[in-house]
Amino acid sequence: MAGVVDSLWQALSRGPGAGADADRLRSLLHPQARIFGLRYEKGASRTVVRTPDEFITRQAEVDERGFF
């Protein structure tokens, strides 16, 4: 199990000006999975549910700050 978590973390991690590894994420996520997350807007949180394709598309976008 730790190996899968490590692989997911490596696929998501990227330096400034890069996006996540979309191909690697696609290989790790089941096509029917749902990814749950939180968004904070105006001091309130709400749950966001994405399909693997929605999640991968968003994570593969270039992030000027990076993510580790």
Secondary structure, 3 states (H helix, E strand, C coil): CHHHHHHHHHHHCECCCECCCHHHHHHHCCCCCCEEEEEEECCEEEEEEECHHHHHHHHHCCECCCEC
